[in-house]
Amino acid sequence: MASKLSAILGFGAISIGAISQCLYNVDPGEAAIIFDKFVGVKSTVYGEGTHMRIPLIQDPIIFDIKSRPRSVPVTTGSKDLQTVNLTLRILFHPDPTLLPSIYTNIGQDYDERILPSIVDEVLKSVVAKYDASELITQRDAVSNNVADDLTNRAETFGIFLDDISITHLTFGNDFARAVESKQVAQQEAERSRYFVEKAEFEKKAAITSAEGDAEAAKMLSDAFDTVGDSLIELRKMEAAEDIAANLAGSRNVVYLPKDKGMLLNLPA
């Protein structure tokens, strides 16, 4: 009886082991394909859940199909031959329907083989269209061009790009020195323009003042020609009245009659 029970348990254990070898699990966010030792990679893609296989003949190959981040640094040159250092961050995932083709043509490490090369290719192509200064002032346009070209390029390999962004952008030392020199030159130009404008303003002011003095002198000359010396006499009388008014208010002024001496005419 005991031997029969042991035989049953042994058979059950063997059966369970055999069944477990025929099953495999695909977790959420994953997909699987089957490599058959007789026919090669099968075209069917299996989603999440438990699936069956033929032990020793079929092997499941699991792919992560969730979006994953990757940063790719690239050093390239701009249109004006400046050295540009960029880092591109992308979120990617494979096209689940193309997993058999991806595995057959590229491999399970498709991201390591494809992404660095196409990012380098696209960035060098796009950056070469812009000057160094335009890469700063037109950064959105540069990002859009990179995103469009890189998305199209990645899709040819069965890779979808969910997000693309330039996270790092610097230039070589030559560009930094050129920018500093340009800023100094612009400041000197602004200073020179200020002095030129100031001199021009002072020149115009002097011309205006001279023209006003000349016009006033001409008006006086015309007045003298018209009325003769009467205008001068009038100005003398006005000046005399002002002098008399000022002297009248002074206590230290003594009036002497005209042609009549005072102390000087006393009898000897």
C-alpha positions in Angstrom: 0.0 0.0 0.0 2.8 2.4 0.9 4.6 1.6 -2.3 1.5 2.3 -4.3 1.1 5.6 -2.6 4.7 6.5 -3.2 4.4 5.6 -6.8 1.3 7.8 -7.2 3.0 10.7 -5.5 6.1 10.3 -7.7 4.0 10.2 -10.8 2.1 13.2 -9.6 5.3 15.1 -9.0 6.6 14.1 -12.4 3.3 15.2 -14.0 3.4 18.5 -12.3 7.0 19.1 -13.3 6.2 18.1 -16.9 3.2 20.4 -17.0 5.2 23.3 -15.5 7.8 22.8 -18.3 5.0 23.3 -20.8 3.8 26.6 -19.3 5.3 30.0 -19.2 4.0 33.4 -17.9 4.0 36.8 -19.6 3.8 39.6 -17.0 1.9 42.9 -17.6 3.9 45.3 -19.8 5.6 42.4 -21.5 5.1 40.4 -24.7 6.6 37.1 -25.9 7.5 35.3 -29.0 8.4 31.7 -29.5 11.6 30.3 -31.0 11.1 26.9 -32.4 14.2 24.8 -32.9 12.6 23.3 -36.1 10.9 26.3 -37.7 12.7 29.2 -36.1 11.0 32.3 -34.8 7.3 32.0 -35.0 5.2 35.0 -36.2 2.7 34.9 -33.3 3.1 37.5 -30.5 1.8 36.5 -27.1 0.5 39.0 -24.6 0.3 38.9 -20.8 -0.9 35.7 -19.2 0.0 32.0 -19.1 0.8 30.2 -22.3 1.9 26.7 -23.4 5.0 25.6 -25.2 6.7 22.3 -26.2 9.5 21.7 -23.8 13.0 21.3 -25.2 11.7 22.4 -28.7 10.2 25.8 -28.1 11.7 28.6 -26.0 9.8 31.8 -25.1 11.6 35.1 -25.6 10.2 37.9 -23.4 10.3 41.5 -24.4 9.7 44.6 -22.2 7.2 46.7 -24.2 6.7 49.5 -21.6 8.1 53.0 -22.3 11.7 53.2 -21.1 14.1 56.2 -20.9 17.5 56.5 -22.5 19.9 59.4 -22.7 22.3 59.6 -25.6 25.2 62.1 -25.6 26.5 63.4 -29.0 29.3 65.8 -30.0 28.9 67.4 -33.4 29.4 70.6 -35.3 27.2 73.6 -36.1 26.8 75.3 -39.4 29.4 77.9 -38.4 31.8 75.1 -37.4 31.4 75.4 -33.7 31.7 72.4 -31.5 28.3 71.4 -29.9 27.7 69.0 -27.1 24.2 67.7 -26.8 22.4 65.1 -24.7 19.1 63.7 -26.0 16.7 62.0 -23.7 14.1 59.7 -25.3 11.3 57.5 -24.1 10.8 54.5 -26.3 9.1 51.1 -26.7 9.1 48.4 -29.4 6.1 47.9 -31.7 4.6 44.7 -30.3 3.4 43.5 -33.7 7.0 43.6 -35.0 8.7 41.7 -32.2 9.5 38.6 -34.4 11.1 40.9 -37.0 13.0 42.9 -34.4 14.4 39.7 -32.8 15.3 38.1 -36.1 17.0 41.1 -37.7 18.4 43.0 -34.7 18.1 41.1 -31.5 16.7 41.4 -28.1 19.1 44.2 -27.3 17.7 46.3 -30.1 17.9 49.5 -28.1 21.6 49.2 -27.6 22.2 48.5 -31.3 19.9 51.0 -32.9 19.2 54.1 -30.7 22.7 55.4 -30.3 23.5 55.2 -34.0 20.2 56.8 -35.2 20.3 59.6 -32.6 23.9 60.4 -33.6 22.9 60.4 -37.2 19.9 62.6 -36.8 21.4 65.1 -34.4 24.4 65.7 -36.7 22.2 66.2 -39.7 19.9 68.7 -37.9 22.5 70.7 -36.0 24.5 71.2 -39.1 21.7 73.3 -40.5 21.9 75.9 -37.7 24.5 78.4 -36.5 25.6 78.2 -32.9 23.6 81.2 -31.9 20.5 79.8 -33.7 20.7 76.6 -31.7 20.1 78.8 -28.6 17.5 81.3 -30.0 15.6 78.6 -32.0 15.8 75.7 -29.6 12.2 74.8 -30.0 12.5 74.6 -33.8 15.7 72.5 -33.4 13.9 70.1 -31.0 10.9 69.7 -33.4 13.2 69.0 -36.3 15.1 66.4 -34.3 11.8 64.8 -33.1 10.3 64.5 -36.5 13.4 63.1 -38.2 14.2 60.7 -35.3 10.7 59.4 -35.0 10.6 58.6 -38.7 14.0 56.9 -38.5 13.2 54.8 -35.5 9.9 53.6 -36.9 11.8 51.9 -39.8 13.3 49.6 -37.1 10.0 49.0 -35.3 10.7 51.4 -32.4 8.1 53.9 -31.2 9.4 57.1 -29.6 7.0 58.5 -26.9 9.0 61.6 -26.0 12.1 63.4 -27.2 13.9 66.3 -25.5 17.3 68.0 -25.5 18.4 68.0 -21.9 21.9 69.3 -22.4 23.4 71.8 -24.8 26.8 73.4 -24.5 29.5 74.7 -26.8 33.3 74.5 -27.1 35.7 77.0 -25.5 36.2 78.8 -28.8 32.5 79.7 -28.9 32.5 81.0 -25.4 35.5 83.3 -26.2 33.8 84.4 -29.3 30.6 85.3 -27.4 32.6 87.2 -24.8 34.4 89.1 -27.5 31.2 89.9 -29.3 29.6 91.2 -26.2 32.6 93.5 -25.5 32.5 94.7 -29.1 28.8 95.4 -28.8 29.4 97.4 -25.6 32.1 99.4 -27.3 29.9 100.1 -30.3 27.1 101.3 -28.1 29.4 103.6 -26.2 30.8 105.0 -29.5 27.3 105.5 -30.8 26.4 107.4 -27.6 29.3 109.8 -28.0 28.6 110.3 -31.7 24.9 111.1 -30.9 25.9 113.4 -28.1 28.4 115.3 -30.3 25.8 115.5 -33.0 23.2 116.9 -30.6 25.7 119.5 -29.2 26.5 120.5 -32.8 22.9 121.0 -33.7 22.3 122.9 -30.4 25.3 125.2 -31.2 24.0 125.8 -34.8 20.5 126.6 -33.5 21.9 129.0 -30.9 24.1 130.7 -33.5 21.2 131.0 -35.9 19.1 132.6 -33.1 21.9 135.1 -32.3 22.3 136.0 -35.9 18.5 136.4 -36.3 18.4 138.7 -33.2 21.3 140.7 -34.5 19.6 141.1 -37.8 16.4 142.2 -36.2 18.3 144.9 -34.2 20.1 146.0 -37.2 16.8 146.3 -39.1 15.3 148.3 -36.2 18.2 150.7 -36.1 18.0 151.2 -39.9 14.3 152.0 -39.6 14.1 154.3 -36.6 17.6 155.7 -36.5 19.0 156.8 -33.1 15.7 157.2 -31.4 15.7 153.6 -30.3 19.0 154.1 -28.6 17.9 157.3 -26.9 14.8 155.4 -25.7 16.9 152.7 -24.2 19.1 155.4 -22.6 16.1 157.1 -21.0 14.8 153.7 -19.7 18.2 152.9 -18.2 18.4 156.4 -16.6 15.0 155.9 -15.0 16.1 152.6 -13.6 19.3 154.2 -12.2 17.3 157.1 -10.7 14.9 154.8 -9.0 17.7 152.8 -7.5 19.5 156.0 -6.2 16.3 157.5 -4.8 16.0 154.6 -2.4 19.6 155.0 -1.1 20.4 157.1 2.0 24.0 157.8 1.0 23.1 159.9 -2.0 23.2 163.7 -1.9 21.8 165.7 -4.8 23.8 168.8 -5.9 22.1 171.6 -7.9 23.4 171.9 -11.4 26.1 174.6 -11.9 25.8 175.7 -8.3 28.6 174.9 -5.8 27.9 174.5 -2.1 31.0 174.5 0.1 33.2 175.5 -2.8 31.4 179.0 -3.1 31.8 180.1 0.6 33.5 183.5 1.2 37.2 183.3 1.9 
